């Protein structure tokens, strides 16, 4: 069995999680309902900056 990817390594589940999270943030942004705290939380969980998410 191959080892699981680390927290900052892309694996199939991690990639789907990132895509889904960013899609949800973009949906909230489109509706004008995107709090900064959501962006910070997702960015922190992904190990990237808020700007790297590309929302807003």
The first five atom37 places (N, CA, C, CB, O) and aatype in JSON, in Angstrom:
{
  "aatype": [20, 20, 20, 20, 20, 20, 20, 20, 20, 20, 20, 20, 20, 20, 20, 20, 20, 20, 20, 20, 20, 20, 20, 20, 20, 20, 20, 20, 20, 20, 20, 20, 20, 20, 20, 20, 20, 20, 20, 20, 20, 20, 20, 20, 20, 20, 20, 20, 20, 20, 20, 20, 20, 20, 20, 20],
  "atom_mask": [
    [1, 1, 1, 1, 1],
    [1, 1, 1, 1, 1],
    [1, 1, 1, 1, 1],
    [1, 1, 1, 1, 1],
    [1, 1, 1, 1, 1],
    [1, 1, 1, 1, 1],
    [1, 1, 1, 1, 1],
    [1, 1, 1, 1, 1],
    [1, 1, 1, 1, 1],
    [1, 1, 1, 1, 1],
    [1, 1, 1, 1, 1],
    [1, 1, 1, 1, 1],
    [1, 1, 1, 1, 1],
    [1, 1, 1, 1, 1],
    [1, 1, 1, 1, 1],
    [1, 1, 1, 1, 1],
    [1, 1, 1, 1, 1],
    [1, 1, 1, 1, 1],
    [1, 1, 1, 1, 1],
    [1, 1, 1, 1, 1],
    [1, 1, 1, 1, 1],
    [1, 1, 1, 1, 1],
    [1, 1, 1, 1, 1],
    [1, 1, 1, 1, 1],
    [1, 1, 1, 1, 1],
    [1, 1, 1, 1, 1],
    [1, 1, 1, 1, 1],
    [1, 1, 1, 1, 1],
    [1, 1, 1, 1, 1],
    [1, 1, 1, 1, 1],
    [1, 1, 1, 1, 1],
    [1, 1, 1, 1, 1],
    [1, 1, 1, 1, 1],
    [1, 1, 1, 1, 1],
    [1, 1, 1, 1, 1],
    [1, 1, 1, 1, 1],
    [1, 1, 1, 1, 1],
    [1, 1, 1, 1, 1],
    [1, 1, 1, 1, 1],
    [1, 1, 1, 1, 1],
    [1, 1, 1, 1, 1],
    [1, 1, 1, 1, 1],
    [1, 1, 1, 1, 1],
    [1, 1, 1, 1, 1],
    [1, 1, 1, 1, 1],
    [1, 1, 1, 1, 1],
    [1, 1, 1, 1, 1],
    [1, 1, 1, 1, 1],
    [1, 1, 1, 1, 1],
    [1, 1, 1, 1, 1],
    [1, 1, 1, 1, 1],
    [1, 1, 1, 1, 1],
    [1, 1, 1, 1, 1],
    [1, 1, 1, 1, 1],
    [1, 1, 1, 1, 1],
    [1, 1, 1, 1, 1]
  ],
  "atom_positions": [
    [[0.85, -1.18, 0.0], [0.0, 0.0, 0.0], [0.89, 1.24, 0.0], [-0.96, 0.0, 1.23], [1.81, 1.35, 0.81]],
    [[0.62, 2.2, -0.93], [1.46, 3.41, -0.97], [1.19, 4.29, 0.24], [1.21, 4.19, -2.26], [0.09, 4.29, 0.78]],
    [[2.2, 5.05, 0.66], [2.0, 5.94, 1.8], [1.01, 7.06, 1.47], [3.34, 6.54, 2.26], [0.88, 7.46, 0.31]],
    [[0.33, 7.54, 2.48], [-0.59, 8.66, 2.3], [0.19, 9.94, 2.08], [-1.53, 8.81, 3.52], [1.27, 10.12, 2.65]],
    [[-0.36, 10.84, 1.25], [0.35, 12.12, 1.06], [0.35, 12.92, 2.35], [-0.3, 12.93, -0.06], [-0.58, 12.85, 3.14]],
    [[1.41, 13.69, 2.55], [1.5, 14.57, 3.72], [0.51, 15.73, 3.58], [2.93, 15.11, 3.9], [-0.17, 15.83, 2.56]],
    [[0.43, 16.59, 4.59], [-0.56, 17.67, 4.58], [-0.39, 18.66, 3.44], [-0.5, 18.4, 5.87], [-1.36, 19.3, 3.03]],
    [[0.81, 18.8, 2.92], [1.04, 19.77, 1.85], [1.39, 19.09, 0.54], [2.14, 20.73, 2.24], [1.93, 19.72, -0.37]],
    [[1.09, 17.79, 0.44], [1.34, 17.05, -0.79], [0.0, 16.77, -1.47], [2.12, 15.74, -0.52], [-0.99, 16.47, -0.8]],
    [[-0.01, 16.87, -2.77], [-1.25, 16.64, -3.51], [-1.48, 15.16, -3.72], [-1.22, 17.37, -4.85], [-0.64, 14.47, -4.29]],
    [[-2.59, 14.69, -3.28], [-3.09, 13.35, -3.56], [-4.48, 13.51, -4.13], [-3.08, 12.44, -2.29], [-5.01, 14.62, -4.11]],
    [[-5.09, 12.45, -4.62], [-6.41, 12.58, -5.23], [-7.45, 13.2, -4.29], [-6.89, 11.24, -5.68], [-8.22, 14.06, -4.71]],
    [[-7.48, 12.77, -3.05], [-8.46, 13.31, -2.11], [-8.14, 14.75, -1.76], [-8.51, 12.47, -0.83], [-9.04, 15.58, -1.65]],
    [[-6.87, 15.06, -1.57], [-6.47, 16.43, -1.25], [-6.82, 17.37, -2.39], [-4.97, 16.51, -0.96], [-7.31, 18.48, -2.14]],
    [[-6.59, 16.95, -3.62], [-6.9, 17.81, -4.76], [-8.39, 18.07, -4.85], [-6.4, 17.18, -6.06], [-8.8, 19.2, -5.1]],
    [[-9.22, 17.06, -4.64], [-10.66, 17.25, -4.68], [-11.11, 18.16, -3.56], [-11.38, 15.9, -4.59], [-12.03, 18.96, -3.74]],
    [[-10.49, 18.05, -2.41], [-10.83, 18.92, -1.29], [-10.5, 20.37, -1.58], [-10.1, 18.47, -0.05], [-11.27, 21.27, -1.26]],
    [[-9.34, 20.59, -2.19], [-8.96, 21.96, -2.56], [-9.91, 22.52, -3.59], [-7.52, 21.98, -3.1], [-10.39, 23.65, -3.45]],
    [[-10.19, 21.76, -4.63], [-11.09, 22.23, -5.69], [-12.47, 22.55, -5.13], [-11.2, 21.18, -6.8], [-13.05, 23.58, -5.47]],
    [[-12.98, 21.67, -4.29], [-14.29, 21.89, -3.71], [-14.32, 23.1, -2.79], [-14.74, 20.67, -2.95], [-15.29, 23.86, -2.78]],
    [[-13.26, 23.26, -2.02], [-13.19, 24.4, -1.1], [-13.13, 25.72, -1.86], [-11.96, 24.27, -0.17], [-13.83, 26.68, -1.51]],
    [[-12.3, 25.77, -2.89], [-12.18, 27.01, -3.66], [-13.48, 27.28, -4.41], [-11.0, 26.92, -4.65], [-13.91, 28.43, -4.51]],
    [[-14.11, 26.24, -4.94], [-15.39, 26.42, -5.64], [-16.43, 26.99, -4.69], [-15.88, 25.08, -6.22], [-17.21, 27.88, -5.07]],
    [[-16.45, 26.49, -3.47], [-17.42, 27.0, -2.48], [-17.12, 28.45, -2.12], [-17.4, 26.12, -1.2], [-18.04, 29.26, -2.01]],
    [[-15.86, 28.79, -1.94], [-15.49, 30.17, -1.65], [-15.9, 31.09, -2.8], [-13.97, 30.29, -1.39], [-16.41, 32.19, -2.57]],
    [[-15.68, 30.65, -4.01], [-16.04, 31.47, -5.18], [-17.56, 31.65, -5.27], [-15.5, 30.83, -6.47], [-18.05, 32.72, -5.64]],
    [[-18.3, 30.6, -4.94], [-19.76, 30.71, -4.93], [-20.22, 31.73, -3.89], [-20.4, 29.32, -4.64], [-21.07, 32.58, -4.18]],
    [[-19.66, 31.65, -2.71], [-20.01, 32.62, -1.67], [-19.64, 34.04, -2.1], [-19.31, 32.26, -0.34], [-20.38, 34.98, -1.84]],
    [[-18.47, 34.18, -2.75], [-18.03, 35.5, -3.2], [-18.99, 36.06, -4.25], [-16.6, 35.41, -3.76], [-19.33, 37.24, -4.21]],
    [[-19.42, 35.23, -5.17], [-20.35, 35.65, -6.21], [-21.65, 36.19, -5.61], [-20.66, 34.5, -7.17], [-22.24, 37.15, -6.11]],
    [[-22.08, 35.56, -4.52], [-23.32, 35.98, -3.86], [-23.1, 37.12, -2.87], [-23.95, 34.79, -3.14], [-24.06, 37.6, -2.25]],
    [[-21.86, 37.56, -2.72], [-21.56, 38.62, -1.77], [-21.63, 38.18, -0.32], [-22.51, 39.76, -1.97], [-21.87, 38.99, 0.58]],
    [[-21.41, 36.89, -0.09], [-21.52, 36.31, 1.25], [-20.22, 35.67, 1.73], [-22.64, 35.28, 1.28], [-20.24, 34.73, 2.53]],
    [[-19.09, 36.16, 1.24], [-17.81, 35.53, 1.58], [-17.11, 36.28, 2.7], [-16.91, 35.48, 0.35], [-16.55, 37.36, 2.47]],
    [[-17.12, 35.72, 3.91], [-16.4, 36.37, 5.01], [-14.89, 36.09, 4.9], [-16.94, 35.89, 6.37], [-14.47, 35.01, 4.49]],
    [[-14.11, 37.07, 5.28], [-12.65, 36.94, 5.26], [-12.2, 35.76, 6.11], [-12.0, 38.22, 5.77], [-11.21, 35.1, 5.77]],
    [[-12.91, 35.48, 7.18], [-12.52, 34.36, 8.05], [-12.56, 33.03, 7.31], [-13.43, 34.3, 9.27], [-11.74, 32.15, 7.58]],
    [[-13.51, 32.87, 6.38], [-13.58, 31.63, 5.59], [-12.35, 31.5, 4.7], [-14.87, 31.61, 4.73], [-11.75, 30.43, 4.61]],
    [[-11.97, 32.6, 4.06], [-10.8, 32.58, 3.18], [-9.55, 32.24, 3.99], [-10.64, 33.94, 2.46], [-8.73, 31.42, 3.56]],
    [[-9.41, 32.87, 5.14], [-8.23, 32.62, 5.99], [-8.18, 31.16, 6.44], [-8.24, 33.54, 7.22], [-7.11, 30.55, 6.45]],
    [[-9.31, 30.61, 6.82], [-9.37, 29.24, 7.3], [-8.96, 28.25, 6.2], [-10.77, 28.91, 7.8], [-8.15, 27.36, 6.43]],
    [[-9.53, 28.42, 5.01], [-9.21, 27.52, 3.9], [-7.75, 27.68, 3.49], [-10.13, 27.79, 2.7], [-7.06, 26.69, 3.24]],
    [[-7.27, 28.92, 3.41], [-5.87, 29.15, 3.04], [-4.93, 28.49, 4.05], [-5.58, 30.66, 2.95], [-3.95, 27.85, 3.68]],
    [[-5.24, 28.64, 5.31], [-4.42, 28.04, 6.36], [-4.42, 26.52, 6.24], [-4.92, 28.46, 7.74], [-3.37, 25.88, 6.37]],
    [[-5.58, 25.95, 6.01], [-5.68, 24.49, 5.9], [-4.91, 23.96, 4.7], [-7.15, 24.07, 5.8], [-4.38, 22.84, 4.73]],
    [[-4.84, 24.77, 3.64], [-4.13, 24.35, 2.43], [-2.64, 24.7, 2.47], [-4.76, 25.01, 1.21], [-1.86, 24.22, 1.65]],
    [[-2.26, 25.51, 3.43], [-0.85, 25.9, 3.52], [-0.45, 26.92, 2.47], [0.02, 24.69, 3.41], [0.7, 26.94, 2.01]],
    [[-1.41, 27.77, 2.08], [-1.13, 28.81, 1.08], [-1.57, 30.16, 1.63], [-1.85, 28.51, -0.27], [-2.21, 30.24, 2.68]],
    [[-1.23, 31.22, 0.9], [-1.69, 32.55, 1.3], [-3.13, 32.76, 0.84], [-0.76, 33.65, 0.73], [-3.62, 32.04, -0.02]],
    [[-3.78, 33.75, 1.43], [-5.15, 34.07, 1.04], [-5.21, 34.45, -0.44], [-5.71, 35.21, 1.9], [-6.15, 34.07, -1.14]],
    [[-4.22, 35.18, -0.9], [-4.18, 35.59, -2.31], [-4.03, 34.42, -3.25], [-3.04, 36.56, -2.53], [-4.51, 34.46, -4.39]],
    [[-3.37, 33.37, -2.8], [-3.16, 32.2, -3.66], [-4.46, 31.49, -4.01], [-2.21, 31.23, -2.99], [-4.52, 30.75, -4.99]],
    [[-5.49, 31.7, -3.21], [-6.77, 31.06, -3.48], [-7.45, 31.67, -4.69], [-7.68, 31.16, -2.28], [-8.24, 31.0, -5.35]],
    [[-7.17, 32.93, -4.98], [-7.72, 33.56, -6.16], [-9.19, 33.91, -6.07], [-7.52, 32.7, -7.32], [-9.85, 34.04, -7.1]],
    [[-9.72, 34.06, -4.87], [-11.11, 34.48, -4.74], [-11.14, 35.99, -4.59], [-11.79, 33.78, -3.52], [-10.17, 36.61, -4.15]],
    [[-12.23, 36.56, -4.95], [-12.46, 37.99, -4.75], [-11.75, 38.89, -5.63], [-12.14, 38.35, -3.45], [-11.89, 40.11, -5.51]]
  ]
}
